[in-house]
Amino acid sequence: MSEGIPIHDEDLLRLRHGNAEARARLAALAGDDPTIGRRLADWDRQDAAMRALYGPLGEEPVPARHLDALAAADPVPRRIPPPYARIAAAIALLAIGWAGGWFAALHLGPGATRPELAAEALRAYSTYVVEVAHPVEVPASDEAHLVTWLSKRLGHPITPPDFASYGFHLLGGRVVPDPNGTAALMMYEDDTGRRITLYVAPTANATETAFRFAEGDGAKGFWWVDAGIGCALVGDLPRETLRAIAVAAYDQLIRV
């Protein structure tokens, strides 16, 4: 990189992500060449945009099976210098989601797999969330019976996820009809009385889907199909809050 020789982006990136001496060298080059300075400014803006867009996702736990997928795709571990490692993991996770059908907040469309799942989940939420005396059939105080009952009726092991970190505790659950048979509806409530429901139904013949967004009747939620079950997390909460709770539900349900 002597004077008069063009400096390639690869060399600039190596300096930009290098040690203090490398970054000092880059600053000197930018001071001598306005073109390099503008390029670095563009990269700074891109980095800021990526942190704003993917930063929250980088804080979420990566499901174990996707870590396995990353390891299988790249069996030789590579060290990524901080603070870019978390952002890189978030981007890789999104890439897996887009390619493999794990994570995408998409509006419900005509080509979606099992779109009736979202409609049934929204309907069940609207029907039972307003109940005062009988919002659930089996209360959380009898959770052991609830788990056994729901798992037997669905033919699939079901354990109510824990949403305590989001301020919601389990009220209980019930069995509800589903176009494909039987579904479980678990209800949660926070200290202010807000309620959310988790709808779970077997979907043995359905293909996996990414997270999809649906709304109607004053409620909204995220739904997905994975590992033989279809799930929908529904409530009258901000979309990002629902998404975060849905991710927690997904992560806990696949470990059952």
Buried (B, 14 or more C-beta within 10 A) or exposed (E): EEEEEEBEEEEBEEBBEBEEEEEEBBBEBBEEEEEBBEBBEEBEEEBEEBBEEBEEBBEBEBBEBBBEBBEEEEEEEEEEEEEBEBBBBBBBBBEBBEEEBBBBBEEBEEEBBBBBBBBBBBBBBBEBBEEEEEBBBBBBEEBEEBBBBBBEBBEBEBBBBBBEEBBBEBBBBBBBEBEBEBBBBBBBBBEEEBBBBBBBBBBEEBEBBBBBBBBBEEBBBBBBBBEEBBBBBBBBBEEEEBBBBBBBBBBBBEEE
